[in-house]
Amino acid sequence: MNNYFESHNKKDCNGCGTCALRCPKNAITMQEDSEGFLYPVIDKEKCINCGLCKRICPNVIKEDNNLEDTYIAVNKNDEEKRNSASGGMFFPIAKYVIEKKGVVFGVVFDKNLKAQHEYAETLEDAKKFQGSKYVRSDLNCSYKKAEEFLNQGRIVLFTGTPCQCNGLKGYLKKEYENLITCEIVCHANPSPKVLDLYLKNIEIKRSKKVKTILFRTKENGWHKQVPIIEFEDGSKEEENSYFNAFVKEMINRPSCYDCRFCTTKRYSDFTIADFWGIDKVDNSITDDDTGISLFNVNTEKGKNILNEINKDLELKKVDTQLAFSYNHHKNVPVHKNREKFFEGISSGTINENNIIKYMNQYTADAFYKRVLRKLKRIIKKVLGR
């Protein structure tokens, strides 16, 4: 597989920053491009051509886990499940680690609504990692901090996208028995710059400050989760422009369209996701619309941990290939307007004053699709009577 330092093709870089963190001469810095994504830039005067950056790049997959146990899974704790995006599988693993005086890494929104990787040492603090954050998170120095905790002998649970989890392994350069990795089945990584402009546009349009964005609330049930904007004055509203641009593949990182991790072969100890298509995989499972997880155990380490936490879970083993056939198992296509959209971002034509308008314009369905959708609703209504 191609390496970004050789191909200079942006699809070959996930932006994890492992190369910059491990460069022996600090010759690599991560710099933001016009789309809002980070890429390594080499200072040729400092570079000694050691080739370490190429060898440790986590986008070149070197290992293959043999164990593939896939489960339909639900957290028995209703509160933990309600505060999670799917069946709440993150929290039982986090609880296991923290009860052993370990440390949990995950993603939060900071006070400026920037997605950041942070760590927690208490269960209460780990709650901030629950819920979906549909944007590329800034890893900051989380890899270095995780290494410090690991070398202290503490158990570390690192959660993130598959490329971020594999990035940590590339950074560490050796196996740690006290490291647990848990990846989400990642649809794609949208641009932080786009999210920032989007939230500013909402503030301008509504003349009030955004407090937070909840990408997937279960107020209307698991199957009808919607993005909710919460304002500092306490008001809330549903706003779908950014979410639509995300699911229609218009605002993603280039590497997400050629993801090396989009497969049933997983490289972390655990893989968690919503179990879409549950009715087609196993219609004996009661779907109460509160969330069901697809839960993969990929290593012997993961299997041993599952044996200790399974009392808190409802589990049913299913065929891996079948389960992933209804979930994210292949690369997403590039939206036809992606290039035009980001050209507008780069030139400033699309900005904090109008980005929502362009998101809606560029992602709008063709006229015939809107007509078909309306006809289906009418037919369904008539048949329902």
C-alpha positions, 0 to 999 in steps of 0.5 A: 500500500502507498505511503503518504510520504512517497505518494504525496496523495492525501488519500494515503494519510489519516492525519494521526500525527504518529510520524510527527510525534516519533520523528527523532529530529522534530522535522515533521509538523502537522499542518492544516490544509485549506479543507481543515484537515491535518497533514505532515509537512517535513522540514528538509533542513532538519530531516536526516532521511532515516525513513522512520516516518514511512516505517511506522505509518499506521495507514500501512497495515502490518497485522491481522487478528485471527479472532472474529467473534461478532455479537448482538449486544445490549448494555443491561444498564438502562442509564448507560445505554440511554446516554450512548449512541447505540446499545451502550457497549463502551461504558462496561469496558470503561468501567472494567478499566477504571475499577482496576485503577486504569485510564480511559481515553476518548473524545469530548467537545471542549468549551469551543466545541472542538473535538479533542481526545482526553483521558479520564480516571473516574467513571463520572469523568468517563461519561463525557466520552459517551455519544457520537461526535461526527467530526475528526478529533484532535489527538493532541498529545494523547498518544504520548500520555497513553504511553506514560500511563502504560509505562507506569503499569496502568491499564489503558483503554484507548477508544477512537476510530480504527485509524486512530487506534492503529495510529497509537500502535504505530506510535508505541512500536511495541505490544503492551499487555496493559493496552486495550483498544476499542474502535468504533465502526467509523462511517467517515471523518468530517472536517473540523473546519466545516463544523466550526463554520456551520456552528458559527452560521447557526449563531449568526442566523439565530443571534445566540450562542451555541452551547453544544451539539448532540448529533444523535439523541434518543428523544424520538427513539434509537431509529429516529435519532436526530441532531439537536443544537442546544443554545446557552439560553436553554433553547433547543432545535433540530438542525440537519444540514451538517449531518446530511452533508456528513452521511451523503459523503460531502465533507469527509477526509480524503482517506475516508474514501479509500479507508484501509480499515473498512473491512470485517478484519479488525485490528483493535481488541474490540469493535463497537457500532450500531447494529443496523439491520438487526431485524434481517440478521436475527428477528428473534431479538426484541428491538425496543428502540433504545439501542442495539450494538454490533460488538466484535471481539477481535483478540484473545485479550478482548475475549478474556475481558469479555468473560469478566464483563459479560454479566452486565451485557445481553449477548448473542453470537452472530455471523460476522460477514452477515452482520457487517453486510448491513453495517459499514463494510465498504468504502463510501463514495465521493459526493459529486459536489465535494470538490466544488464545496471545498473549493468554496471553503478554500476561496472563502466563497463558502463561509460562516455566513452562508455554509448552511445554504450551500450544504443544503443546496449541494446535498439536495436530492434530485427532483425525481427522487423527491417525487418518488419519496413523496409517492411512497409516503402517499401509498404507505398512508393509503395502505395504512388506512 
